[in-house]
Amino acid sequence: LFGDGGHRDWPAQQRASACASPLAVPMGLFLTGTILGCLVLFLWRGSQGAFQSDHRLESLFSRESLFLFNNWVFLAATVVVFWGTWAELITGMLTT
């Protein structure tokens, strides 16, 4: 997927070869079903109050709050790396 990107129509070539695969539709359905299933379960458990804590954060610099901040930093780094990796392909697909 991250092969030679020097051609002008590189995203279109990659998209065409990926869509021509006989596994494209089953894999797309599997991924869509998995994401929707996870979202439904998350919303269902959230409506039951499963994600509410019994305790509040005691301090801004407690172990729990720093752990939560660390998770937010990792999430931000993941978004930055994802966008840096896929930006050319995504913008190419949106503009062609």
C-alpha positions in Angstrom: 0.0 0.0 0.0 2.9 2.4 0.8 4.8 1.5 -2.4 6.0 3.9 -5.0 4.0 7.1 -4.5 5.8 9.1 -7.1 3.2 8.8 -9.8 0.4 11.4 -10.1 -2.4 8.9 -10.1 -0.9 6.7 -7.4 -3.9 6.8 -5.0 -6.2 5.9 -7.9 -4.0 3.0 -8.8 -4.0 1.7 -5.3 -7.7 2.1 -4.9 -8.4 0.3 -8.2 -6.2 -2.7 -7.2 -7.7 -2.9 -3.8 -11.3 -2.9 -5.1 -10.5 -5.5 -7.8 -9.6 -8.0 -5.1 -12.3 -10.7 -4.5 -11.9 -10.2 -0.8 -12.7 -6.5 -0.9 -16.5 -6.8 -0.3 -16.3 -9.5 2.4 -13.5 -7.6 4.2 -15.4 -4.3 4.0 -18.6 -5.9 5.4 -16.6 -7.5 8.2 -14.9 -4.3 9.2 -18.2 -2.3 9.0 -20.0 -4.9 11.1 -17.2 -5.0 13.6 -17.2 -1.2 14.0 -21.0 -1.0 14.2 -21.1 -3.8 16.7 -18.5 -2.2 18.9 -20.3 1.1 18.8 -23.7 -0.4 19.6 -22.2 -2.3 22.6 -20.4 0.8 23.8 -23.6 2.9 23.7 -25.7 0.1 25.3 -23.2 -0.3 28.2 -23.0 3.5 28.5 -26.8 3.8 28.9 -26.6 1.2 31.7 -24.1 3.4 33.6 -21.3 0.9 33.3 -18.7 3.6 32.7 -19.5 5.7 35.7 -16.8 5.7 38.4 -17.5 5.2 42.1 -14.9 7.8 43.0 -13.9 11.2 41.9 -10.3 12.4 41.0 -8.8 13.6 44.3 -6.1 15.7 42.8 -5.0 17.1 39.5 -1.6 15.5 39.9 -2.8 12.2 41.3 -1.7 8.9 39.8 -5.1 8.4 38.2 -5.3 11.8 36.6 -1.8 11.6 35.2 -2.6 8.2 33.8 -5.7 9.6 32.1 -3.6 12.5 30.8 -1.1 10.0 29.4 -3.8 8.2 27.6 -5.0 11.5 26.0 -1.4 12.1 24.8 -1.2 8.7 23.3 -4.5 9.2 21.6 -3.3 12.5 20.1 -0.1 10.9 18.9 -2.1 8.1 17.2 -4.3 10.7 15.4 -1.2 12.6 14.3 0.6 9.5 13.0 -2.6 8.3 11.3 -3.1 11.6 9.5 0.5 11.8 8.5 0.4 8.3 7.1 -2.9 8.4 5.3 -3.3 12.1 4.4 -2.1 11.8 0.8 -4.3 8.8 0.1 -7.4 10.3 1.7 -7.0 13.7 0.0 -6.3 11.9 -3.3 -9.5 9.9 -3.0 -11.5 12.9 -2.1 -10.3 15.0 -5.0 -10.4 12.4 -7.8 
